[in-house]
């Protein structure tokens, strides 16, 4: 997980100071490094969490002077090794081992349809030096966030809503439609709305293209198909079980792409236990697992360690149990709420916040039954 921000103006120089302020708010998303890049009407910044290519060659904003492209990127491209080999076969040469550089080459090779080749979670901005064209993209399911504000011909974008506020000039009045969605227990405010009138979210699977003259277009590059695949006609219930297991195995294996160790948040429930089992099946060495529990209250158990312990012992993981005292837990909602870009409804946000604080002392990357997550090396919660 990283955090990026940027500003794009038409016919004027970008405010580099504002962009730097935006980036400074995201140190918790990227404690390993930072950078600011500017060229005329555009300025970009990124706070980096080092996961793939830990060297300075993988730093961002990343500039490819030969291709005339600059990128900031938050996410992980699971199939980047395969894409790199394909691009090398077409004559491209690489100066890093990062998935970020693969995105640059892929965009140069395939243009706007480069997203069709990507398997992963991502939000990114690519700027073309020669044409002045800028592209903003978000992954198919909207796992990685991308917030946008616009005022007076100035377009700003960032991985978090608070980063946009740090840039200034944002209408902070409450969006009544967004508040309605939130109070109707949709869990989150759906894109393109945010809780603030002056900030929008780029919808999932959407590309926004801004030309040098300020003209723009956006389009949805992918949508799920809900039609029955004829290839599955007549298969048995056991065939379905095998197909689901193979899909799970593929999903878990893809998310092991990292140059740092990957662990698992293990609750002892079905989802996280399956992930541990599949990783063990794949021969993952020294697998670290993490569980959280709370003090018992009124005779009600505050943890599920008996279940997570069974899985950890069965698969021989390097297991860590964190038992949170009431004195530690009661003040935690304030920190958990401040770690959110927007209001959200979830019964386990405080537990995730506290667990991520503990996990971050041991490891950077974890998988969970709720999807792949990046653990932070700061005292905030797990964020996308």
Protein Blocks (a to p, Z undefined) as FASTA:
>chain_A
ZZddddddehiacdfklmmmmmmmmmmmmmnbccdddehjbccddddddfbhpbfklpcc
dddfknopacddedddfklmmmmmmmmmnopacfbfcfklmmmmmmmmnmmmlmmmpgcd
dddddddfklopacddddfkomagcddddeehiacddfbfklmmmngoiafbdcfklmmm
mmnonopacdfbdfbfkbccddehiacdddfkopacdddfbdcdfbdcfklgoiafklmm
mmmmmmmmmmmmmmmgccbdcddddehpaklmmmmmmmmmnopahiacdddddddeehia
fbfklmmmmmmmmnopacddddddfklmmmmmmmmmmmpmbdcddfklmmmmmmmmmmmm
mombdcdfkbpcdddfbdbdddZZ
